[in-house]
Amino acid sequence: MMQDFLQHTTWQEWLGVFFSVFQVLLARKNNSNNYLFGIAGISLSLYVMFYAKLYAEFTLNLYYLVMSIYGLLYWKFGKRKSETVISETTNQEKLITAGIVVGTFSLFWVFLTHFTDSDVPILDSLVSAFAWAGMWLMARRKIENWILLNMSNIIAIPLLIHKGLYLYAALTVFLFIVAISGYLEWRKNIKSKLVSVT
């Protein structure tokens, strides 16, 4: 089993996971440099997901790439040319988030079922839908990003195991744990800001 795992795990997968681990640990610490590691990991993941026929995941990684560049710039400069602070989503942002989930799921499901040879169109679409919304919230430094990303992670773990991408499945378990920790860390950050204001 272990020998089979090592033989079928490419260097792109190993390196992509390595960069992704550093990215999420830096994001948890509210460090904007997380996006630099993210861009490196995403670039390698594009290759892996395409050859695994996880087309929604491939497209998701393209989106991650764009959002990582956007996130890096937004975290650093934001609207006021100063670093954006962590906050909770507004009602308008909640509606936008729901729209992203429903819209991306619908688009991916239609595309995967009619135009690809995907054998997992529903799960692949769900993983991507929640992750698209979560990544948008993370780029805007909204605490709820961790919740949406973990909804994606829960669905992604069995999907990646089904596809034989055991290293990415293990990474996703790790991401799930870090997302819980990240949520708690960001919640503490918000509370400390409120205390310092009052």
N, C-alpha and C positions, 0 to 999 in steps of 0.2 A: 504493500500500500504506500509506504513512505517513498520507496524507490520509484514507483509509478508517478507519485506526486512530483518528485524532484525532476523526473525526466520530462514531464509535460508542463512544467512551469518555466516560461521563457524569461530571459534576462529583462525584457521590457516590463513584464509583470512584477518581477522582484524590485526593479528600480522605481517603477511607478508607485508601488506600495510604500517603498522607503520614503520617497518625497511626500506622499500623501499623509504619512504618519506625522512628519515634521509640520506639515501645513496645518493639520487639525490641532496639534498641540500649541502651536503659535496662535491660532484663532481663539482657542480656549483662554489663552493669556491676554487676549485683546491686542495682539501685536500685528500691525498692518503688514509686516514682512511675510505673514503667512501666505499671502497671494503669490509671492515669488516662487516658493516651493510648490504651491498649488499649480502654477502654470507649467512647471517642469513635470509634475506627476500626471497632469491632465494630458499633456502631449503624448506621453507614453501609453496612457490608458486608451486613447483614441485608437491606436494600433491594435491593442488587445481586444477591445470590444467589437471592432469591425470583424476580426477573424473569428470571434466567438458567435457571430451573427446576432449580437445584441444591438440591433440597429437604433432602438430608442435610447439605449445607454450611450451609444456612439454619438448620437445627436445631442444628448444631455451633456456629454463631455465637451462638445463644441460650444454649447451654451455656457458651461462652466468656464471655458477659456475666455469667452467674451466678458462674462460677469466677473471673472477674476481681475481682468484688466480694469473694468469699470469700478470694481470694489476697491482696488488698490488706490485709484485716483479719488474715489469718493471718501474713503477712510482718511486719506491724507489731507484732502482739501475741502470736501463737502461744498455746501452752498456759500459758506462765509470765508472760504480760503483758510479755514482752520480745521483741525481734526474733529470729525463728527463724533458725538457722544453716543453711548448705548442708550436705547430707549425702548418703550413698548409701542406696539403698532396702534395706529389710530383706527377709527371705524372705517375710514375710507381705504386704508391700507389692508384691512381685513377683507373688504369686498374685492379689492384687486387681487389679493392672495387666493381667495376662493375662485375667482375668475381664471387665474393662472392654472390652478389645479384642474378645474373642469375642462377648460379650453385645451390645455396640453394633453390631458388624457384622451379626449375625444379625437384630436388630430392624430396623435400617435396610434391609437387603436384602429382608426380607419386606414391609415397609411400601412401599418404592419399587417393587417388582415387582407388588404387588397393588393399591395404592391411588393411584398417581401415574402421570403420563405421562413419567417419567424415561426417557431413552434410555441412561443410564450407571449403572444401579443398583449394579453390583459395584464399580466404581472410586469412585463417590461414597460408598458405604458403607465401603470400605477407608480412604479419606482421613479420614473422620470417626471411624472406630474408633480408628486410631492417634493422631489428634489429641486425642480425648476422654481417652485414657489419658495422653498427654503433658502435657496441660493440668492434669490432676489431680496429676501428679507435680511440675509447676512450682509449683502453688499450695502444695504441701508442701515446696518448696525442695529437691527431690531432683535430683541431677545427671543421672540417666538420662532426665529429661524431654526433653533435647536429642536423644537417640537416637530416642525415639518420635516426636517432632515432625518429625524429618528423614525418618523412614519415611513419614510422612504427606505431607511436601513432595515426595518423589520421585514419588509417585503423583499428586499434585495438579497438577504442572507440565503433563504432557500433557493432563490432564483440562480444565484451564483454557484451554489453547490450543484444544482441541476445541470449547469453548463460545465461543470468540472473546473471552475475557476476558484479553487480552494483557498488560494492565497488572498484573493480579493474578498472571498467570504469571511476569512479570518480578519482582514482589514476592516470589513464592515461591522463585525462584532466589536472590534476595538473602537471604531467610530461611534457606535451606539453608546458605549460606556463613556467615551470622552464627551459626547453630546450632552449626556446627563450632567456630567461634571461642569461642562461649559455653561449650561443653563444656570446652574447654581452659582457659578463664579460671576456670570453677568448679572444675575439677580442681586448678588451682594454689591456689585458695582453700582447698580441703580439705587439701591437703598442707601449706600454711603453718600452718593451725590445728593439725595433728598435730605439726609441729615445735615450735610454741610451747608445746604441752602437755608434750612430753617434755623 
